[in-house]
Amino acid sequence: MDQRAPQSDIDLSVTIAGIVLKNPVMLASGTWGYGEEISSLLDLSQLGAVITKGISLQPSCGNPPPRIVETPSGMLNAIGLQNVGFAEFVEKKLPFLRQFHIPVIVNFFGKTAGEYTELGKRLSAVEGIAGLEVNISCPNIKEGGIFFGTEPARAHELISAVRKATSLPLIVKLSPNVTDIARIARSVEEAGADALSLTNTFTGMVVDVETCAPVLAHSTGGLSGPAIRPLSLRMVWETVNAVSIPVIGIGGIMEAADALQYLITGARAVQIGTALFIRPDAPLRIIEGIEAYLRHKGCSTLQEIIGCLKVK
């Protein structure tokens, strides 16, 4: 597999919350391990940035198996934010990522507001972290996570506290499991968020008709993949029109045309997740496809297409 960086006079760079990315393609949290697992299949140095697996103060074993089930045009997962915890991440996982000389953005979460703020403070003191992505959107844990992301006042209170605890660029990852994504987006923008990423997974369920029981041990899980792309794209569009801070699009991006839909709609970057389970080199193909599209359109920079959506 040829992973050489293409030589080009087209400028794919973009700045998100003060973080300079050489292209708009990022890896989504929780879909590529801690880096070593995918590095033999994907040259991480060619990416715009990586978003780490969600980190908590203490290690977590996540939910019991089975935790993943394939669905039409997607998959349902209930991993439950399994992770090695802050100390081991900083000591054993982060050093590997530093060698690729790309922005490393750490996704983190807590069960309480106090845990969120403590983690924000600790991560701010760690060398080699370009920014933070606050996860207030995971539907697969019983405490924290989505509890903070479905009600504007709670979201505002939490992000305000985290903002005071860190000087690092702050990206807030939003849940689609709300009735008005724009209200949540505005609340966290007012609280001090520097950028938004959306959407996380949609809550779903699969039942085994032979056993008459849910397939997932957690009963429900988060739906990702192409099935959610039109829904996520609509929410990105609503959010772009509701806030002034940058938006990062997530949801069902499998190829360049999918990423371009988000960029044209107004997202300044995209995150790739489920596609990695099928083709680990998908991000590189997407970068190449975006460049080819710009050349076809006679554009010399990515900025020329961001937000160029023509609404009738």
C-alpha positions as CSV (number, residue, x, y, z in Angstrom):
1,M,0.0,0.0,0.0
2,D,1.5,3.3,-1.1
3,Q,1.3,5.8,1.8
4,R,3.5,8.5,0.3
5,A,2.3,12.1,0.7
6,P,1.2,13.4,-2.6
7,Q,3.1,16.5,-3.9
8,S,0.6,19.2,-4.6
9,D,0.3,23.0,-5.0
10,I,-3.3,22.8,-3.6
11,D,-3.5,24.2,0.0
12,L,-5.6,21.7,2.1
13,S,-4.7,23.4,5.4
14,V,-7.3,24.6,7.9
15,T,-7.2,26.1,11.4
16,I,-9.5,24.8,14.1
17,A,-9.5,26.6,17.4
18,G,-6.0,27.8,16.8
19,I,-4.8,24.3,15.9
20,V,-3.2,24.2,12.4
21,L,-4.1,21.1,10.4
22,K,-2.3,20.4,7.1
23,N,-5.5,18.9,5.8
24,P,-9.1,18.6,7.2
25,V,-9.1,14.8,7.8
26,M,-8.9,13.6,11.4
27,L,-9.3,10.2,13.1
28,A,-12.4,10.0,15.3
29,S,-12.0,9.0,19.0
30,G,-12.4,5.4,19.9
31,T,-12.1,4.0,16.4
32,W,-8.3,3.4,16.0
33,G,-7.0,2.3,19.4
34,Y,-4.1,4.3,20.7
35,G,-2.1,4.5,17.5
36,E,0.1,1.4,17.6
37,E,-2.8,-0.8,16.5
38,I,-3.3,1.0,13.2
39,S,0.1,2.5,12.5
40,S,1.2,-0.4,10.3
41,L,-1.9,0.1,8.1
42,L,-2.1,3.9,8.0
43,D,0.6,6.5,8.0
44,L,-0.6,8.8,10.8
45,S,1.9,11.5,9.8
46,Q,-0.2,12.2,6.6
47,L,-3.4,13.1,8.6
48,G,-4.6,16.5,9.7
49,A,-4.9,15.4,13.3
50,V,-5.9,12.5,15.5
51,I,-8.5,12.4,18.3
52,T,-7.5,9.9,21.0
53,K,-9.6,7.3,22.5
54,G,-11.7,8.8,25.4
55,I,-9.6,9.1,28.5
56,S,-10.9,9.1,32.1
57,L,-9.2,9.7,35.4
58,Q,-9.1,6.0,36.3
59,P,-8.9,3.0,34.0
60,S,-12.2,1.6,32.8
61,C,-13.0,-1.9,31.5
62,G,-16.1,-0.6,29.7
63,N,-19.2,-2.7,29.1
64,P,-19.4,-6.5,29.1
65,P,-19.5,-8.3,25.7
66,P,-21.0,-8.6,23.2
67,R,-20.3,-4.9,22.5
68,I,-20.5,-4.6,18.7
69,V,-23.0,-5.7,16.1
70,E,-23.2,-5.0,12.4
71,T,-26.3,-3.3,11.1
72,P,-27.5,-2.3,7.6
73,S,-25.1,0.4,6.4
74,G,-23.5,0.7,9.8
75,M,-22.7,-0.8,13.2
76,L,-23.9,-0.6,16.7
77,N,-21.4,-0.4,19.5
78,A,-21.6,-0.3,23.3
79,I,-17.9,-0.4,24.2
80,G,-18.6,1.9,27.2
81,L,-15.5,4.0,26.9
82,Q,-13.0,1.4,27.9
83,N,-9.6,3.0,28.4
84,V,-6.3,2.8,30.3
85,G,-6.9,5.9,32.4
86,F,-5.0,9.2,32.5
87,A,-1.7,8.0,34.1
88,E,-1.0,5.1,31.7
89,F,-2.1,7.1,28.7
90,V,0.3,9.9,29.5
91,E,3.2,7.5,30.3
92,K,2.7,4.7,27.7
93,K,0.4,5.8,24.9
94,L,0.9,9.5,24.2
95,P,4.7,9.2,23.6
96,F,4.0,7.0,20.6
97,L,1.7,9.5,19.0
98,R,4.2,12.4,19.4
99,Q,6.6,10.9,16.8
100,F,4.2,11.7,13.9
101,H,4.4,15.4,14.3
102,I,0.7,16.0,13.8
103,P,-1.8,17.6,16.3
104,V,-2.8,15.2,19.0
105,I,-6.2,16.1,20.5
106,V,-7.2,14.2,23.6
107,N,-10.8,13.2,24.0
108,F,-11.8,12.9,27.7
109,F,-14.8,12.3,29.9
110,G,-15.9,12.0,33.5
111,K,-18.8,10.6,35.6
112,T,-19.1,14.0,37.4
113,A,-18.3,17.6,36.6
114,G,-15.5,17.4,39.1
115,E,-13.9,14.6,37.2
116,Y,-14.2,16.5,33.9
117,T,-12.5,19.6,35.4
118,E,-9.8,17.7,37.1
119,L,-8.9,15.9,33.9
120,G,-8.9,19.2,32.0
121,K,-6.5,20.6,34.5
122,R,-4.2,17.6,34.4
123,L,-4.1,17.3,30.6
124,S,-3.2,21.0,30.3
125,A,0.1,20.2,32.1
126,V,1.1,17.4,29.7
127,E,3.5,18.2,26.9
128,G,2.5,17.2,23.3
129,I,-1.3,17.8,23.5
130,A,-2.6,20.3,20.9
131,G,-6.1,20.5,22.3
132,L,-8.9,18.7,24.1
133,E,-12.2,17.2,22.9
134,V,-14.7,17.1,25.7
135,N,-17.0,14.1,25.3
136,I,-20.5,15.0,26.6
137,S,-22.2,12.7,24.1
138,C,-21.5,9.0,24.8
139,P,-24.8,7.1,25.0
140,N,-23.2,3.9,26.3
141,I,-22.3,4.7,29.9
142,K,-24.6,5.0,32.9
143,E,-23.0,8.1,34.5
144,G,-21.6,11.3,33.0
145,G,-21.2,11.5,29.2
146,I,-24.6,12.1,27.5
147,F,-26.1,13.3,30.8
148,F,-24.3,16.6,30.3
149,G,-25.0,16.8,26.6
150,T,-28.7,16.7,26.3
151,E,-29.8,19.8,28.3
152,P,-28.4,23.3,27.5
153,A,-28.1,24.5,31.1
154,R,-26.2,21.4,32.2
155,A,-23.9,21.5,29.1
156,H,-23.2,25.2,29.7
157,E,-22.4,24.7,33.4
158,L,-20.0,21.8,32.7
159,I,-18.2,23.5,29.8
160,S,-17.8,26.7,31.8
161,A,-16.1,24.8,34.5
162,V,-13.8,22.9,32.1
163,R,-13.0,26.2,30.4
164,K,-11.7,27.6,33.6
165,A,-9.6,24.5,34.2
166,T,-7.6,24.6,31.0
167,S,-6.0,27.0,28.6
168,L,-5.8,24.4,25.8
169,P,-8.1,24.7,22.7
170,L,-11.4,23.2,23.7
171,I,-13.6,21.2,21.3
172,V,-16.9,19.9,22.6
173,K,-18.3,16.7,21.0
174,L,-22.1,16.9,20.8
175,S,-24.7,14.2,20.9
176,P,-27.4,13.8,18.1
177,N,-29.8,12.4,20.7
178,V,-31.4,15.8,21.3
179,T,-34.4,17.6,20.0
180,D,-32.6,20.9,19.2
181,I,-28.9,20.6,18.4
182,A,-28.6,24.3,17.8
183,R,-29.6,25.1,21.4
184,I,-26.9,22.8,22.8
185,A,-24.4,24.2,20.4
186,R,-25.1,27.8,21.4
187,S,-25.0,27.0,25.1
188,V,-21.5,25.5,24.9
189,E,-20.2,28.2,22.6
190,E,-21.4,30.8,25.2
191,A,-19.6,28.7,27.9
192,G,-16.3,29.0,26.2
193,A,-16.0,26.2,23.6
194,D,-13.5,27.0,20.8
195,A,-15.0,24.5,18.4
196,L,-17.6,21.8,18.1
197,S,-17.5,18.2,16.8
198,L,-20.7,16.4,15.8
199,T,-22.3,14.1,15.7
200,N,-21.5,11.2,18.0
201,T,-23.6,8.1,17.5
202,F,-27.3,7.7,17.5
203,T,-28.8,5.4,20.2
204,G,-30.1,2.2,18.7
205,M,-30.9,-1.4,19.4
206,V,-30.8,-4.8,17.7
207,V,-32.8,-7.9,18.9
208,D,-31.9,-11.5,18.4
209,V,-35.3,-13.1,17.3
210,E,-34.2,-16.6,18.4
211,T,-33.3,-15.6,21.9
212,C,-35.8,-12.7,22.1
213,A,-33.0,-10.7,23.8
214,P,-31.0,-7.7,22.8
215,V,-27.8,-8.6,20.9
216,L,-25.7,-6.2,22.9
217,A,-25.1,-6.9,26.6
218,H,-25.8,-3.2,27.2
219,S,-29.1,-3.6,25.4
220,T,-28.6,-0.4,23.4
221,G,-25.7,1.0,21.6
222,G,-24.5,3.8,19.4
223,L,-25.2,3.6,15.7
224,S,-22.5,4.8,13.3
225,G,-21.7,4.4,9.6
226,P,-23.3,5.5,6.4
227,A,-26.8,5.0,7.7
228,I,-26.5,8.1,9.9
229,R,-24.7,10.4,7.4
230,P,-27.8,12.3,6.2
231,L,-28.9,12.8,9.8
232,S,-25.5,14.0,11.0
233,L,-25.1,16.3,8.0
234,R,-28.4,18.0,8.7
235,M,-27.3,18.6,12.3
236,V,-24.0,20.0,11.1
237,W,-25.8,22.4,8.8
238,E,-28.1,23.5,11.6
239,T,-25.1,24.0,13.9
240,V,-23.0,25.9,11.4
241,N,-25.9,28.3,11.0
242,A,-26.3,28.7,14.8
243,V,-22.7,29.4,16.0
244,S,-19.7,31.4,15.0
245,I,-17.0,28.9,16.2
246,P,-15.7,26.1,13.8
247,V,-17.6,22.9,13.4
248,I,-16.1,19.5,12.7
249,G,-18.3,17.1,10.9
250,I,-18.6,13.4,11.9
251,G,-20.9,10.6,10.7
252,G,-20.8,8.0,8.0
253,I,-17.8,9.4,6.1
254,M,-16.5,6.5,3.9
255,E,-15.1,8.3,0.9
256,A,-14.1,11.8,-0.3
257,A,-17.6,12.6,-1.6
258,D,-19.0,12.1,1.9
259,A,-16.4,14.4,3.5
260,L,-17.0,17.0,0.8
261,Q,-20.7,17.1,1.7
262,Y,-19.7,18.2,5.3
263,L,-17.2,20.7,4.1
264,I,-19.5,22.3,1.5
265,T,-22.2,22.5,4.2
266,G,-19.8,24.5,6.4
267,A,-17.8,22.1,8.5
268,R,-14.1,23.1,8.6
269,A,-12.8,19.6,9.1
270,V,-14.1,16.0,9.3
271,Q,-13.5,13.0,11.5
272,I,-13.3,9.4,10.1
273,G,-14.4,6.5,12.3
274,T,-16.4,3.5,11.2
275,A,-14.6,3.5,7.8
276,L,-11.4,2.5,9.6
277,F,-13.0,-0.9,10.4
278,I,-13.4,-1.6,6.7
279,R,-10.4,0.1,5.1
280,P,-7.8,1.5,7.5
281,D,-6.3,3.5,4.7
282,A,-9.7,5.3,4.0
283,P,-8.4,8.6,5.5
284,L,-5.6,8.8,2.9
285,R,-8.0,8.0,0.0
286,I,-10.3,10.7,1.3
287,I,-7.5,13.3,1.5
288,E,-6.5,12.4,-2.1
289,G,-10.1,12.6,-3.2
290,I,-10.7,16.0,-1.7
291,E,-7.6,17.3,-3.5
292,A,-8.7,15.8,-6.8
293,Y,-12.1,17.5,-6.3
294,L,-10.5,20.9,-5.7
295,R,-8.3,20.5,-8.8
296,H,-11.4,19.6,-10.8
297,K,-13.2,22.7,-9.6
298,G,-10.2,24.9,-10.3
299,C,-9.7,25.7,-6.6
300,S,-6.3,26.3,-5.1
301,T,-7.3,26.2,-1.5
302,L,-9.7,24.2,0.7
303,Q,-11.2,27.4,2.0
304,E,-12.8,28.1,-1.4
305,I,-15.4,25.3,-0.8
306,I,-16.0,25.4,2.9
307,G,-19.5,26.6,3.4
308,C,-20.3,27.1,-0.3
309,L,-23.6,25.3,0.1
310,K,-26.3,26.8,-2.2
311,V,-29.7,26.5,-0.5
312,K,-32.7,27.0,-2.7
